[in-house]
Amino acid sequence: MNTKLKCLLLDDELPGLTYLKMLCEQIPELEVVKAFNNPDLFLSEIPELDFDLCILDIEIPMISGLEVANLLQGKLIIFATAYKEFALDAFELDAVDYLQKPIKKERLQMAVQKALKRSQLQNPPKKYVQLQADKGKILLYFDKIYYIRTALLDSRDKEVVKEDGSVIVLKNISFEKLLDLLPTSDFCRINKHEIIKISIVQFFSADLITTNCMFKGKNLVLTLGNSFKKDFLSKLTF
């Protein structure tokens, strides 16, 4: 289950748009679908785009950001502007948040969290997924998973280690597919062969993760791969 918010950006000033896009790409819960610096092009493409959230300026040529937001019925809106005086108008449109430029990453993260919570209230997340296991179809509940590893007998299969120590073998499924099905903020791939639930992390160093899962009387220790470190750290510190 992909819990990322699909996001559109609109700002007629290209430097500001580039900076906003850079900040958004650093936030794991956001997926930037497209960035626009032309409001006419933005409005013409809206019917064809799949998105949940729009982050936009208010002072833009030909049409104000407030008017644009009014056209985006049912979508989450975050305003990003240099002007204080439009805040009341923005919240009368039920905007999620109102950010003043220059925007700081920490402030944008707070706004995204608000948007995510509102989205989840409107569309409660699934608690399980149906998958093909070695013994037939199963309902795999996310809260019962500790970590997932490549199966020893066949690398196309994946072994789900549950909180009670039992193991379920999922047939012919990739890590990419699993990450798309799992709640994004709760799970993370840490190397080529393993996905873990973030809540089981107890300690970590540059290349090792010590979990609160017990294996043969000791805490399970897993490897943190270099290419997966950035995503892992972003989920711990968010």
C-alpha positions in Angstrom: 0.0 0.0 0.0 1.6 3.2 -1.2 0.9 5.9 1.4 2.7 8.6 -0.5 0.7 11.7 -1.5 0.9 12.3 -5.2 1.7 16.0 -5.5 1.5 18.8 -8.1 3.5 22.0 -7.8 2.6 25.4 -9.2 4.8 28.5 -9.0 5.3 31.0 -11.9 8.8 31.9 -10.6 11.2 29.2 -11.8 13.8 29.5 -9.1 11.2 29.2 -6.4 9.6 26.2 -8.2 12.9 24.5 -8.5 13.7 25.0 -4.8 10.2 23.8 -3.8 10.6 20.7 -6.0 14.0 19.9 -4.4 12.5 20.2 -0.9 9.5 18.0 -1.8 11.8 15.3 -3.2 13.5 15.0 0.2 10.2 14.1 1.9 9.5 10.4 1.7 5.7 10.8 2.0 5.6 12.9 -1.2 5.7 11.9 -4.8 6.0 14.9 -7.1 3.9 14.0 -10.2 4.7 17.3 -12.1 5.9 20.8 -11.5 4.4 23.8 -13.4 5.5 27.4 -13.8 2.6 28.2 -16.2 -0.9 28.3 -14.7 -2.6 27.9 -18.1 -0.6 24.7 -18.8 -1.4 23.5 -15.3 -5.1 24.0 -15.7 -5.1 22.3 -19.2 -3.4 19.2 -17.9 -5.3 18.8 -14.6 -8.0 16.5 -16.0 -5.4 14.0 -17.1 -3.3 13.9 -13.9 -3.7 11.7 -10.9 -2.8 13.6 -7.7 -3.9 14.0 -4.1 -2.2 17.3 -3.1 -1.3 20.6 -4.8 1.3 23.0 -3.4 0.9 26.4 -5.1 1.7 30.0 -4.9 -1.0 32.6 -4.6 0.4 35.5 -6.7 0.6 34.0 -10.2 -0.2 35.6 -13.6 -3.7 35.7 -15.1 -5.4 33.8 -12.3 -4.7 33.8 -8.5 -3.7 30.7 -6.6 -6.9 31.1 -4.6 -9.0 30.7 -7.8 -7.0 27.7 -8.8 -7.5 26.1 -5.4 -11.2 26.7 -5.8 -11.2 24.7 -9.0 -9.5 21.7 -7.4 -12.5 20.4 -5.5 -11.7 17.4 -3.4 -8.0 17.9 -3.5 -5.7 18.8 -0.7 -4.1 22.2 -0.9 -1.0 23.8 0.6 -0.3 27.4 -0.2 3.3 28.6 -0.4 3.6 32.4 -0.8 5.6 35.4 0.2 2.5 37.3 1.4 0.8 37.1 4.8 -2.4 38.8 3.9 -4.0 35.9 2.0 -4.0 33.5 5.0 -7.6 34.0 6.0 -8.8 33.5 2.4 -6.7 30.4 2.1 -8.2 28.8 5.2 -11.7 29.7 4.1 -11.0 27.4 1.2 -10.1 24.7 3.7 -6.5 24.7 2.8 -4.3 22.2 4.7 -1.7 24.8 5.5 -0.2 28.2 4.5 3.5 28.5 4.2 5.5 31.7 3.9 8.5 31.9 1.7 11.3 31.3 2.0 10.1 27.8 2.9 12.1 25.6 5.3 12.1 21.9 4.9 11.0 21.3 8.5 7.9 23.6 8.0 7.0 21.8 4.8 7.3 18.5 6.5 4.8 19.6 9.1 2.4 20.7 6.4 2.8 17.4 4.6 2.0 15.5 7.8 -1.2 17.5 8.2 -2.1 16.6 4.6 -1.3 13.0 5.1 -3.5 12.8 8.3 -6.4 14.5 6.5 -6.0 12.1 3.5 -6.0 9.1 5.8 -9.2 10.3 7.5 -10.9 10.6 4.1 -9.4 7.2 2.9 -8.6 5.0 5.9 -5.5 2.8 5.1 -5.9 -0.9 4.6 -4.7 -3.1 7.4 -3.9 -6.1 5.3 -3.2 -7.4 1.8 -4.1 -10.6 0.0 -1.2 -12.5 -1.4 -0.2 -15.9 -2.8 1.7 -18.0 -0.4 3.1 -21.5 -0.7 0.0 -23.0 0.9 -2.5 -20.9 -1.0 -4.0 -17.4 -0.7 -3.4 -15.6 2.6 -4.4 -12.3 4.3 -1.2 -10.7 5.4 -1.8 -8.2 8.2 0.8 -5.4 8.3 0.9 -5.1 12.1 1.9 -8.8 12.4 5.0 -8.5 10.2 8.5 -8.0 11.7 10.6 -8.3 8.6 10.7 -9.8 5.1 13.7 -11.6 3.6 14.6 -13.4 0.3 13.7 -17.1 0.5 16.7 -19.5 0.7 15.3 -22.1 -1.7 14.1 -19.7 -4.4 15.1 -16.0 -4.6 11.9 -15.2 -6.4 10.0 -16.1 -3.2 10.0 -14.0 0.0 9.8 -15.1 3.6 7.7 -13.0 6.0 8.8 -13.4 9.6 5.9 -12.6 11.9 5.9 -11.2 15.4 5.2 -14.7 16.8 8.3 -16.1 15.0 6.3 -18.0 12.4 7.3 -17.7 8.7 5.1 -17.4 5.7 6.6 -18.0 2.2 5.2 -15.6 -0.4 5.4 -17.0 -4.0 7.2 -15.2 -6.8 6.9 -11.6 -5.7 9.6 -8.8 -5.9 10.6 -6.5 -3.1 9.5 -3.6 -5.4 6.0 -5.0 -5.5 6.0 -5.6 -1.7 7.1 -2.1 -1.0 4.2 -0.8 -3.1 1.8 -2.8 -1.1 3.2 -2.1 2.4 2.5 1.2 4.3 5.4 3.4 3.2 6.1 5.1 6.5 6.1 1.8 8.4 8.4 -0.4 6.3 11.8 0.1 4.7 14.2 -1.9 2.5 17.6 -2.0 4.2 19.6 -4.2 1.8 19.2 -6.3 -1.3 17.6 -9.2 0.7 15.5 -7.7 3.5 12.7 -5.3 4.3 12.1 -4.4 8.0 9.3 -2.8 10.0 10.7 0.5 11.3 9.2 -0.1 14.8 11.5 -3.1 15.4 14.7 -0.9 15.2 16.4 -0.7 18.5 19.9 0.6 17.6 21.8 1.2 14.4 25.3 2.1 13.2 26.8 2.9 9.9 26.2 -0.6 8.5 24.2 -2.6 11.1 20.7 -2.5 12.6 20.0 -4.1 15.9 16.3 -5.0 16.3 14.1 -5.9 19.2 13.4 -9.3 17.6 14.9 -12.2 19.4 16.7 -15.0 17.4 18.3 -17.9 19.3 18.2 -15.8 22.5 19.9 -12.7 21.0 18.6 -9.6 19.4 18.5 -10.0 15.6 21.1 -7.9 13.8 20.7 -7.0 10.1 23.0 -5.3 7.6 22.2 -1.8 6.4 23.3 -1.4 2.8 24.9 1.9 1.6 22.3 2.4 -1.2 19.4 2.0 1.2 20.8 4.1 4.0 19.3 7.5 3.0 15.7 6.1 2.8 16.2 4.3 6.2 17.5 7.4 7.9 14.8 9.7 6.5 12.1 7.4 8.0 13.7 7.3 11.4 14.2 11.1 11.7 11.0 12.3 10.1 
